[in-house]
Amino acid sequence: MLAFGAALLLVGCTSTVDGTASPAPVVAPTPGDDPLVDAPAVGTCHDIETTYSPLEVPPVVPCDAEHTGETAVVQDTGLALEAAYPTEDGIDEGYLGDVWDEVCGYDLVQDYLQGQVGDQAYASYTQVLPTQEQWAAGARWVACDITYGYGQPEPAPGRMAGALRSGETAPYRACLDGDAQVSDVVACSDDHWAEQISGSPDIAEGTPFPADQAARAPIAAQCLPAAVDYLDGPLPADVTVDITTEDPDDWAGFPFATCVLVPTAGGTTDTSFRDQ
């Protein structure tokens, strides 16, 4: 996994300035051409419609306008100048070498948003390639963009860089809408019943299915250390730990739960407990 600091060093070699990129003229590449020509600078904003579709090269957009992705790292693929432009068939078969799989990951999402242990970001990632014109000019880089949203990209509410260190972090945190057995991931700024934190209780095989919050409470007690770490201190009176579960049939074969925080009084909220 690429370290974010190393990413900055790599991007320091790019030819773009001020977070913008422009198409290179179509010329025959010659030995010695810069493989990072026209690479986006860290923080460049893109309008990405679909994740994991790197051949659909997204347009660069102003970061103060609607955007769905921001460049977090750029790396030279090491491919030769004579290498053909990637194809749909070859792109998932190691065509870009090891760097293709290594340039992106959830650790990079956390680094870019400046999350800490336990933070669950409402964001994902996708690779971005040069255009065919830039490739023809010698560009051999691959970038990783952080995308806003849990599934497909959504318009970001603002700049994602460092967003989990801002005063209003709820739009960038992942929460759960639904109940303990069936939930959808939403931003914590939307109505939700639980806020995700790290941690999974150790549940013995044969443990009866916890059908309500009272039955879940003894299991959820194991989440207290993770909750204290997440909140940087003891839980306020209006916050308690809980767990999510599978349905009863799945629980019987594999009892698994994840730790969450919920309002003590029940109901929903539209903020993050970290912002209180």
Stockholm file with secondary structure:
# STOCKHOLM 1.0

chainA/1-276         MLAFGAALLLVGCTSTVDGTASPAPVVAPTPGDDPLVDAPAVGTCHDIETTYSPLEVPPVVPCDAEHTGETAVVQDTGLALEAAYPTEDGIDEGYLGDVWDEVCGYDLVQDYLQGQVGDQAYASYTQVLPTQEQWAAGARWVACDITYGYGQPEPAPGRMAGALRSGETAPYRACLDGDAQVSDVVACSDDHWAEQISGSPDIAEGTPFPADQAARAPIAAQCLPAAVDYLDGPLPADVTVDITTEDPDDWAGFPFATCVLVPTAGGTTDTSFRDQ
#=GR chainA/1-276 SS CCCHHHHHHHHTTCSCCTTCCCCCCCCCCCTTCCTTTTCCCTTCEECCCSTTCTTSCCCBCCTTSCCSEEEEEEEECCCCTTCCCCCHHHHTTTTTCHHHHHSCCHHHHHHHHTCCTTCCBSEEEEEECCCHHHHHTTCCEEEEEEEESSSSCCCCSSCCTTGGGSSCCGGGBEEEEECSSSEEEEETTSCBSEEECSCCCCCCTTCCCCCSHHHHHHHHGGGHHHHHHHHTSSCCTTEEEEEEECCHHHHHHCCCEEEEEEETTCSCBSSCGGGC
#=GC SS_cons         CCCHHHHHHHHTTCSCCTTCCCCCCCCCCCTTCCTTTTCCCTTCEECCCSTTCTTSCCCBCCTTSCCSEEEEEEEECCCCTTCCCCCHHHHTTTTTCHHHHHSCCHHHHHHHHTCCTTCCBSEEEEEECCCHHHHHTTCCEEEEEEEESSSSCCCCSSCCTTGGGSSCCGGGBEEEEECSSSEEEEETTSCBSEEECSCCCCCCTTCCCCCSHHHHHHHHGGGHHHHHHHHTSSCCTTEEEEEEECCHHHHHHCCCEEEEEEETTCSCBSSCGGGC
//
